[in-house]
Amino acid sequence: MKELLTILSEEVGQAFEKAGVDVSYGTVSLSNRPELCEYQCNGALASAKKFHKNPVETAEAVAQVLSESGTFSEVTVAKPGFLNLKASPEFIRDYVSGMYDDEDRLGAEKTAHPEKLFMDYGGPNVAKPLHVGHLRSAVIGEAVKRLARFEGNEVTADVHLGDFGLQMGLIITELRERKPDLPYFDDSFTGDYPAEAPFTISELEDIYPAASAKSKADEAFHEKALAATKEMQEGKRGYRELQRLIMEISVADLKKNYARLNVDFDLWKGESDCEPYIPGMVEDMKAKGYAHESNGALVVDVEEEGDKKTIPPCMILKSDGAALYDTTDLATLIWRMKDYDPDEVLYVVDSRQELHFIQCFRCAKKTGIVPAEKKLTFLGFGTVNGEGGKPLKTREGGVMRLEYLIQDIEDAMYAKIKESSADMEDSEAHEIAKTVSLAALKYGDLKNQPSKDYIFDLNKFISSEGDTGPYILYTIVRTKSILRKFAEAGGDITNCKPQAPSGASDKALLERIALFSAEVRSAWENLSPNILCAYIYALCNDFNHFYHDTKILTCPDEEKKAGYIADVLLTQRVLEKAIDLLGFAAPEKM
């Protein structure tokens, strides 16, 4: 199905053509004065200069043509040439009927030009638990991935684990000090290494912060860690085996925590997977004259004419020959292009990493790693802050672990559910709390523009009133309750079809529903799930106004009742499809 505004614009455009003006001036938009009209067109004003026509006269001529159309119930002209439009109830009925019959896609067409998209989001370092800083990359990335796929694009999602940098050298060095007799540290050992790792995930989570703190206070330890990192990168046998074991244990734990967020990846690749491509990449950059030495390091200049601020060179190798983030991100692009040949690579990463990606993107294009026609996109996100706009931390002042944040919301939601439904079984209350708290967390994040910071407020997130996840779910549960009661009273949903709206709240609801495909497309094209969140919230408000204004189940007119039930069912379908695109679901009751 074409989008609602596209259909309206085509009809108004034809009316412009009949009035002697080009069809392109017939673009229709939602009214910015809803008290006056539902839709508007300002084409008569825009065309006046080119066609040398009085805009009021042009608008009146267009209005005359449209008065004979069944699409609009009202067309008026306002000085100095605005066209104010109201769609006919019959047109709205016909449009949403098409959505109603298309249960899977609700009338939303797939893109005419699908692309192969490779997404890089998540980005945790192994051996470290996910913390609150990983929330936005996972939540935003998952929503964008789902939107891209819904629009018909082929998407490959990679978590891109940090497993090749200094954190590995720190862990290896600390482990060596704690357990020096392990065979991984014996250069003469040639046998098979033990099948079982010499540490658990809990021990790893203690080793890394201890090593990190020691590295900051002890220069000798720091130098050892740097040396261990370089040896691991160069393929030292024992260190590579430790890296493999760290990855194995860490990934199992990370998958568990991402599952709690309803986030999944197609690939669980790490930085180390690009290692085979690094030597050839470096030699190629040298041979073609792109790379040169600067203070002992190997760099590629990426500053361009017209830059308003200095863009430092992209560092390919450090002065000691070790690889760093620039190196691995560029080499990773080599294998992504080789193995997947995407039209676009999209990175969902903290906004503070923007300079790094400017450098890498320019270097990749300059050196031919990525062909000129391919797109490299950086979607930067802001931070999650606590009260007063300060970084969200634990009571002890440390970085908050993501699993603790999730648990805090679940516990608060469980307490709220038990308070309002004391007789509910604990097991049921816990299951509902999990579902609702995930919606509270993800919607509370996604409703914000990705690039903006926001303040995490637990009480606001779990509130069932206002622009929150629980409010959205309460609305969906309300639709389910109405449909359940209708069925229990002997109603047959198969006999219910959308009808021409007879009241203001009924029409407002259906017109909002009709915007679904356009809002989803806009959220994808702008890489802004917050657009879909705003639509969902508006739809919930429209539905609840309709619910309070209308006798749905007690309507004495059976035909009207059937139409109302169809409205309820279509609202439920749209809302559940929308929240699925955002990465959460609704319970059967709350």
C-alpha positions, 0 to 999 in steps of 0.5 A, spaced: 500 500 500 502 507 498 503 511 504 497 515 506 500 522 505 502 519 498 495 518 496 493 524 498 498 528 495 497 525 488 490 527 488 491 534 490 497 534 485 492 532 479 488 537 481 494 542 481 495 540 474 488 541 472 489 548 475 494 549 470 500 548 475 505 543 476 503 536 480 509 537 484 506 543 488 500 538 490 504 535 496 500 534 502 502 534 510 499 533 516 496 540 519 500 544 524 493 547 526 489 541 527 483 545 530 482 548 523 484 542 519 487 535 518 491 536 512 494 542 509 497 544 502 502 550 501 503 549 494 499 555 491 504 559 495 510 556 492 508 556 485 506 563 485 512 566 483 514 561 477 507 560 474 505 568 475 498 566 478 495 569 484 496 564 490 489 564 492 486 564 485 490 557 484 488 554 491 481 556 489 481 552 483 484 546 486 479 546 491 474 546 486 477 540 483 477 537 489 470 538 491 468 533 486 473 528 489 470 522 494 477 523 498 476 529 501 470 531 506 472 538 506 476 543 502 477 550 504 482 556 502 485 560 507 489 567 505 494 568 502 493 561 499 493 555 504 489 549 502 486 546 508 483 539 507 479 534 511 479 526 509 472 523 508 470 518 513 469 513 507 476 514 504 479 513 511 475 506 512 478 504 505 485 505 507 485 502 514 481 496 511 487 495 507 491 495 513 486 490 516 487 485 511 494 485 511 496 482 518 503 481 517 505 488 514 499 492 516 500 495 509 507 497 509 511 496 503 518 494 503 523 498 500 524 498 492 531 498 493 533 494 498 541 494 500 546 489 504 547 493 511 552 490 515 551 493 522 556 494 528 553 495 535 554 492 542 562 493 542 563 490 549 570 488 551 571 481 553 573 479 560 568 485 563 561 485 565 556 489 561 555 496 564 550 501 563 555 504 558 553 498 553 545 499 554 544 504 548 549 501 543 545 494 544 538 498 545 539 503 539 542 498 534 537 492 535 531 497 534 535 500 528 536 493 525 529 491 526 527 497 522 532 496 517 529 488 516 522 490 516 523 495 510 526 489 506 534 490 507 538 485 508 542 486 515 548 482 518 549 484 525 556 483 529 557 485 536 564 486 535 568 484 541 574 488 544 579 482 544 585 484 541 587 490 545 591 492 552 585 489 556 588 482 554 595 484 555 593 486 562 589 480 564 595 475 561 600 479 566 595 479 572 594 472 571 601 470 570 603 474 577 597 470 580 599 463 577 606 463 574 606 456 573 601 455 568 603 452 562 601 458 558 607 462 560 612 456 559 615 458 552 618 451 552 611 447 553 609 444 546 604 439 549 596 440 549 594 446 553 588 444 559 581 443 556 579 447 562 580 454 563 584 456 569 579 461 571 571 462 571 567 468 569 567 471 576 575 470 577 576 474 570 571 480 573 576 480 578 582 480 575 581 485 569 579 491 574 585 489 579 590 489 573 587 495 570 588 499 577 595 496 578 597 498 571 595 506 573 599 505 579 605 501 577 609 503 571 613 497 570 606 493 570 604 497 565 610 496 561 609 488 562 602 489 560 604 493 553 609 487 552 604 482 553 599 485 548 604 486 543 606 478 544 599 476 543 598 480 537 604 477 534 601 470 535 605 467 542 602 460 542 600 461 550 597 468 550 593 466 544 590 460 547 589 464 553 585 469 549 581 464 546 579 461 553 577 468 555 573 469 549 570 462 550 568 464 557 566 471 556 562 470 550 557 465 554 556 470 559 555 476 554 550 472 550 546 471 557 546 478 559 544 480 551 538 475 552 535 479 558 535 485 553 532 481 547 538 483 543 541 478 538 547 478 533 548 474 527 556 474 528 560 474 535 566 476 531 572 480 535 577 485 533 582 479 533 578 476 527 581 481 523 589 479 525 590 476 518 589 482 514 593 487 518 600 485 515 598 485 508 594 492 509 600 495 512 604 493 506 599 495 501 599 502 505 606 503 505 607 501 498 602 505 495 605 511 499 599 512 503 602 511 510 608 514 513 612 515 519 611 520 524 614 520 531 616 512 530 608 511 528 606 509 522 600 514 520 595 516 514 594 523 513 586 524 513 585 531 513 581 535 508 581 541 505 575 545 508 575 542 515 573 547 520 577 543 525 584 539 525 583 532 524 589 528 526 592 523 522 590 515 522 595 511 526 596 505 523 601 502 528 604 505 534 611 506 535 613 499 538 609 496 532 603 494 536 596 495 533 591 499 536 583 501 534 585 504 528 588 498 525 583 493 527 577 497 525 580 498 518 582 491 517 575 489 520 573 493 514 577 489 509 574 482 511 567 485 512 568 488 504 571 481 502 566 476 506 559 480 505 560 486 500 555 490 504 552 497 501 553 500 507 557 499 514 553 502 520 556 503 526 552 504 533 557 507 538 558 512 543 558 519 540 565 521 543 568 516 538 566 520 532 573 523 531 576 516 531 570 514 526 572 520 521 579 518 521 577 511 520 572 512 514 577 517 511 583 512 511 578 507 508 576 511 502 583 514 501 586 507 501 581 503 497 579 499 503 572 501 502 570 503 494 567 510 493 560 508 492 560 504 499 557 508 505 560 508 512 555 511 517 556 513 524 550 513 529 553 516 535 549 516 541 549 520 548 550 518 555 545 515 560 546 519 566 543 520 573 541 525 577 544 532 576 546 530 569 552 526 572 554 519 570 550 514 572 554 510 578 553 505 583 552 507 591 559 506 592 561 510 586 563 505 581 560 504 574 553 501 574 553 494 571 548 493 566 545 487 569 544 490 576 540 496 573 536 491 569 534 487 576 533 494 579 527 495 574 525 488 575 524 489 582 521 495 582 516 493 577 515 487 581 513 491 588 508 495 584 505 489 581 504 486 587 502 492 591 496 493 586 495 485 585 496 482 592 493 476 590 497 475 584 501 468 584 509 470 585 511 467 579 506 470 575 508 477 578 515 476 576 514 474 569 510 480 568 515 484 571 520 482 567 516 483 560 514 490 563 521 492 566 524 491 559 519 495 556 520 501 561 528 500 560 528 500 552 522 505 551 525 510 556 532 509 552 529 509 545 524 515 546 530 520 546 533 522 540 540 517 539 545 523 540 542 526 546 544 524 553 538 523 558 537 522 565 535 515 568 529 516 573 527 509 575 520 512 578 519 515 571 521 509 567 516 504 571 510 509 571 504 507 568 502 514 566 505 519 561 510 517 555 513 511 558 513 503 556 508 501 562 503 506 559 504 503 552 503 496 555 497 498 559 494 500 552 496 494 549 493 490 555 487 494 554 485 492 547 487 485 549 482 485 555 476 488 550 477 483 545 477 477 550 471 480 553 468 481 546 469 473 545 467 471 551 460 474 550 459 470 544 462 475 539 465 473 532 471 477 530 471 474 523 465 478 522 468 485 524 471 489 519 473 497 519 467 502 518 467 509 516 468 513 523 462 516 525 465 520 531 471 525 532 475 520 536 474 514 532 476 518 526 482 521 529 484 514 531 484 511 524 487 517 521 493 515 526 493 508 525 494 510 517 500 513 518 504 507 521 508 505 514 510 512 514 512 513 521 516 506 520 520 508 514 521 515 517 524 512 523 529 507 519 531 513 514 533 517 519 536 512 524 531 515 529 527 509 533 525 515 537 520 517 531 517 511 532 516 512 539 513 518 538 508 515 534 506 509 538 505 514 544 500 519 540 497 512 538 496 510 545 493 517 547 488 517 541 486 510 542 485 511 550 481 518 548 477 513 543 476 508 549 473 513 554 469 517 548 465 510 546 461 505 548 465 499 545 462 493 548 455 496 550 454 499 543 446 497 542 448 498 534 451 491 532 454 493 526 457 499 529 460 495 535 463 490 530 466 496 527 469 499 533 472 492 535 475 492 528 478 499 530 481 495 537 484 489 533 487 494 528 490 498 534 493 492 537 496 489 531 499 496 530 502 497 537 504 490 537 508 490 531 511 497 533 514 495 539 516 488 536 520 493 532 523 496 538 525 490 541 520 488 546 513 485 547 507 486 551 504 481 556 497 478 556 495 482 563 498 487 568 
